[in-house]
Amino acid sequence: MSNTDQNPELERNKAVALRFKKSQGTKDMPQVEKEVLAPNYNRIRGGNFHLAANARDQDWPHPGMYLRTAFPDRVDIIEHVVAEGDTVGLLFRLNATHQGNLFGIPPTGRKIDVYEIALLRIVNGQMVEGWFMMDEAELLRQLGARMPVRTDRRIIAPPVPELGESAEAHLQRPLDAHKAILARSRTTASAPAADRAPDFARKREAFQHLHDWGVARGKGGETLRSALAERRDPIDRFVADGDEAWMRFYLHGAHEGMLYGLPPTGKRIGVPAVDVSRFAGGKWKESWCFGDELGLLLQLGKPNLLLES
């Protein structure tokens, strides 16, 4: 049974989030935004966070609202919707053809199919906060495009955020079973095998494209877990809904070991990731994780790594 089977307010919150998403690019969008966006709506992070930051102060054409100039035939396919408290999570795929300038990338005519995830706060039927993360690393790879070069030649890497609350700290207070399992997976020790179902499946690594890049070069054992010193994965949000639970955490550490063939840089990294997990019979059944790979690559000074042969 999902949360929304017991609480009609959660069902309303889901409906608000979906109405906002599905109105984008339609004639109804201005009116829907007027109704569902609170006057103090705070868009904390946009989906194309890094491409937009790299384009700032450059005289490049604007990609349009919700990228509809760059991708005029954009269609978003909703895959998961969860809600708890005032938070709604959306996981969707962006399908489109690249027909206009995208933050300095000229039209390629290529088709794209990339994931984006959103965590939205909805209060009294209106969105007060939006946090989005698109798979920008995969977007560039599918376009066959390198990060556009700025006139000042700078690489705009995201700042490393301050450490938040550790998984261990979360486990010191009451958590429902699903959240506790996810929190234990982010402790310095390995998650207990007893948390997992016998057929547990890891459907997606947090940094899947970088992992695949390393495996293709025979370096699949040089993972983030072994390459990062002082690693911590602070957690800042859970959303539990029925047999599904999401956890947003931040990968923190210093790059002091070999990482899929990349020599140590000594640089500190800190980027967000969201674990979308499913449970059955009180056991962890599936984990599908989605991290900010382009942010990680920018912090390592290698934004175009996935395009290297």
C-alpha positions in Angstrom: 0.0 0.0 0.0 1.4 3.4 -1.0 1.3 6.6 1.2 -1.3 8.0 -1.2 -3.7 5.2 -0.4 -3.8 6.5 3.2 -3.4 10.3 2.7 -5.3 12.2 0.0 -3.0 15.2 0.5 -0.1 13.2 -1.0 -2.3 12.3 -3.9 -3.0 16.0 -4.4 0.7 16.8 -4.2 1.5 14.2 -6.9 -1.2 15.7 -9.1 0.2 19.2 -8.7 3.7 18.0 -9.7 2.4 16.1 -12.7 0.2 18.9 -13.8 3.2 21.2 -13.7 5.4 18.8 -15.7 2.8 17.8 -18.3 1.8 21.5 -19.0 5.3 22.4 -20.2 5.5 23.3 -23.8 1.7 23.5 -24.1 -0.6 26.5 -24.5 -1.8 25.9 -20.9 1.6 26.4 -19.4 1.4 30.1 -18.4 -1.9 29.5 -16.6 -0.8 26.3 -14.9 2.4 27.9 -13.7 0.4 30.9 -12.3 -1.7 28.4 -10.3 0.8 25.8 -9.1 4.0 27.9 -8.5 4.0 29.7 -5.2 4.9 33.4 -5.2 8.1 32.5 -3.3 8.9 29.5 -5.5 12.7 28.7 -5.3 14.2 26.7 -8.1 17.3 25.6 -6.2 18.8 23.7 -9.1 17.9 23.4 -12.8 18.2 20.2 -14.7 21.0 21.5 -17.0 22.8 23.0 -14.0 26.4 22.7 -15.4 25.7 23.5 -19.0 23.9 26.6 -17.9 26.7 27.6 -15.5 29.2 27.2 -18.3 27.1 29.4 -20.6 26.8 32.2 -18.1 28.2 35.5 -19.4 28.7 34.0 -22.9 26.9 35.5 -25.9 25.3 32.2 -26.9 21.7 31.8 -28.0 19.2 30.9 -25.3 17.9 27.3 -25.5 14.4 28.5 -24.7 12.1 27.9 -21.7 12.4 24.3 -20.6 14.9 23.9 -23.5 12.0 24.0 -26.1 14.1 26.1 -28.6 16.9 23.6 -28.5 14.5 20.6 -28.4 11.2 21.7 -29.9 9.8 18.2 -30.1 10.7 17.4 -26.5 8.6 14.7 -24.8 9.0 13.7 -21.1 8.2 10.2 -20.2 7.3 9.8 -16.5 8.7 6.6 -15.0 8.3 7.0 -11.2 6.3 9.3 -8.9 6.6 9.1 -5.1 5.4 11.4 -2.3 5.9 11.7 1.4 5.2 14.7 3.6 5.6 17.8 1.5 8.0 16.2 -1.0 7.2 14.7 -4.4 9.9 12.8 -6.4 9.6 12.5 -10.2 11.9 10.4 -12.4 11.4 10.9 -16.1 13.2 10.6 -19.5 13.6 13.4 -21.9 13.2 12.3 -25.5 13.9 14.9 -28.2 15.7 15.9 -31.3 18.5 18.5 -31.0 17.3 21.3 -33.4 18.5 24.5 -31.8 21.5 25.9 -29.9 21.9 24.3 -26.5 24.1 26.4 -24.2 26.7 26.9 -26.9 26.3 23.6 -28.7 25.0 24.1 -32.3 22.2 21.9 -33.5 23.4 18.3 -34.2 20.1 16.8 -35.4 20.7 13.9 -33.1 18.0 12.1 -31.1 18.4 12.1 -27.3 17.0 9.9 -24.5 18.3 11.0 -21.1 17.1 10.8 -17.5 16.2 13.7 -15.3 15.1 13.5 -11.7 13.2 16.1 -9.6 12.5 16.6 -5.9 9.8 19.1 -5.4 8.3 20.6 -2.2 4.6 21.3 -2.3 2.8 23.3 0.4 -1.0 24.1 0.3 -1.2 22.9 -3.3 1.6 25.0 -4.6 5.3 24.3 -5.4 7.6 26.2 -3.1 10.9 24.5 -4.1 12.2 22.7 -7.1 15.5 20.6 -7.4 16.3 19.0 -10.7 19.2 17.0 -12.1 19.5 15.8 -15.7 22.1 13.3 -16.9 24.1 16.0 -18.5 27.2 13.7 -19.0 25.1 11.3 -21.1 23.4 14.2 -22.9 26.8 15.4 -24.1 27.8 11.9 -25.1 24.6 11.3 -27.1 25.1 14.6 -28.9 28.8 13.7 -29.5 29.5 17.2 -28.2 32.3 18.5 -25.9 31.6 21.1 -23.2 31.5 24.4 -25.1 34.7 26.4 -24.6 34.2 29.7 -22.8 36.0 32.9 -24.0 38.0 33.0 -20.8 38.9 29.2 -21.2 37.6 28.5 -17.7 36.1 25.2 -16.6 33.2 26.1 -14.3 33.2 23.3 -11.7 30.5 23.2 -9.0 31.7 24.1 -5.5 32.1 21.2 -3.1 29.2 21.6 -0.6 29.7 21.5 3.1 29.4 18.1 4.7 25.8 17.4 5.8 24.4 14.9 8.3 26.1 11.5 8.1 24.3 8.2 7.6 25.4 7.3 11.1 23.7 10.3 12.5 20.5 9.5 10.7 20.6 6.0 12.2 20.7 7.4 15.7 17.1 8.4 15.5 13.9 6.5 14.5 13.7 5.6 10.8 11.2 3.4 9.0 12.7 0.1 7.8 13.3 1.1 4.2 15.0 4.4 5.1 17.2 2.6 7.7 18.4 0.1 5.0 19.3 3.0 2.6 21.1 4.9 5.4 23.1 1.8 6.3 24.2 1.5 2.7 25.9 5.0 3.0 27.9 4.2 6.2 31.7 3.8 6.1 31.1 0.0 6.5 29.5 -2.1 3.8 25.8 -2.5 4.0 24.8 -5.7 5.9 24.0 -8.6 3.6 21.0 -9.3 5.8 19.3 -6.1 4.4 19.2 -7.5 0.9 16.8 -9.9 -0.7 18.5 -13.1 -2.1 17.8 -11.8 -5.7 18.8 -8.2 -4.9 19.7 -6.3 -8.1 21.8 -3.2 -8.6 20.1 -1.8 -11.7 22.3 1.2 -12.1 25.5 2.6 -10.5 25.5 6.1 -9.3 28.1 7.1 -11.8 27.2 4.5 -14.5 28.8 6.1 -17.5 32.2 6.6 -15.8 32.0 3.0 -14.5 31.4 1.7 -18.0 34.2 3.9 -19.4 36.6 2.3 -16.9 35.4 -1.2 -17.5 35.9 -0.8 -21.2 39.6 0.0 -20.4 40.1 -2.9 -18.1 40.0 -0.6 -15.0 36.7 -1.6 -13.6 38.2 -2.4 -10.2 39.4 1.2 -9.7 36.1 2.4 -8.2 35.1 5.6 -6.4 35.1 3.6 -3.2 38.8 2.7 -3.5 39.9 6.0 -5.2 38.4 8.5 -2.7 40.1 9.1 0.6 38.1 10.5 3.6 35.0 9.4 1.8 31.7 10.4 3.4 28.2 10.3 1.9 26.0 12.7 4.0 22.3 12.3 3.5 19.8 15.2 3.2 16.5 13.8 2.0 14.4 10.6 2.1 11.1 10.0 0.4 9.4 6.7 1.2 6.2 5.7 -0.6 4.9 2.1 -0.3 7.5 -0.4 -1.4 9.7 2.4 -2.9 12.1 4.7 -1.1 14.4 7.5 -2.4 17.4 8.9 -0.8 19.4 12.0 -1.8 23.0 12.0 -0.6 26.2 13.7 -1.5 29.4 11.9 -2.4 32.3 13.5 -0.7 36.0 12.7 -0.7 39.5 13.4 -2.0 40.7 11.9 -5.2 43.9 10.2 -3.9 43.8 6.8 -5.7 43.5 5.5 -9.3 40.0 6.0 -10.6 39.1 3.9 -13.6 42.6 4.7 -15.0 42.7 8.3 -14.0 45.7 9.1 -11.8 45.1 10.8 -8.5 44.5 14.6 -8.7 44.3 15.3 -5.0 41.2 17.3 -5.7 38.2 17.3 -3.4 34.9 16.3 -4.9 31.3 16.6 -3.7 28.3 15.9 -5.9 24.7 14.8 -5.3 23.2 11.5 -6.1 19.7 9.9 -5.7 19.1 6.3 -4.9 15.7 5.0 -6.1 15.1 1.7 -4.4 12.4 -0.9 -4.2 11.7 -3.3 -1.3 9.8 -6.5 -0.9 9.1 -8.4 2.3 11.2 -5.9 4.3 14.2 -6.6 2.2 16.1 -4.5 -0.3 15.1 -5.7 -3.7 16.5 -3.2 -6.3 18.7 -0.2 -6.3 18.8 2.3 -9.2 21.2 5.2 -8.5 21.7 8.4 -10.4 24.6 10.7 -9.7 25.8 14.1 -11.0 28.5 12.7 -13.3 29.2 15.9 -15.2 29.7 17.7 -11.9 32.1 15.0 -10.8 34.0 15.2 -14.1 34.2 19.0 -13.9 35.6 18.8 -10.4 38.2 16.4 -11.7 39.0 18.8 -14.5 37.9 16.2 -17.1 34.5 17.4 -18.5 35.0 15.6 -21.8 36.4 12.3 -20.5 33.4 10.2 -21.7 34.1 11.3 -25.3 37.7 10.1 -25.2 38.3 6.9 -27.2 
